[in-house]
Amino acid sequence: VRRECHVNDAVDPLSSGGTKPVGKTRLPELKRQLRIRAATSGHSMEEEARNILRAELAIQDDEPADLYQQIRHHIDPLGGVDLPLPDRESRVCPKFR
C-alpha cells in the first residue's frame, strides 16, 4: 500500500518520543500569507510561490562562491584595505642543528 507523504507528516526525532509534528504550526500561517500576497499581486498561489523562488535564487546566484570572493564583495565597496607589509630584511632566520 503506497501512502502519500505530506509536509505535515514529518516528525521531530529530537522531541520526546519522536512524534512531535514538524511544520504544523507554521505551514497554515505560511499558506495564509502566500494566499494574501498572491491575491494582492493578482497571481495564483502557485505563480506567487514560483516568483518568490525565482527572486531568492537570483539573489543567491549574485553572491560570490568562494571565501575570497565573498570578502572582496564586502571590502571593495569600502575602498579596500591597505595593510602594512613587514620589512623583509628584518626577518630572523631560524637556526637548525
Secondary structure, DSSP 4 states (H G I P E B T S, - for coil): ------GGG-EETTSGGG-EESSTTTHHHHHHHHHHHHHHHT--HHHHHHHHHHHHHHHHHHS-SSHHHHHHHHHGGGT---PPPPPGGGPPPP---
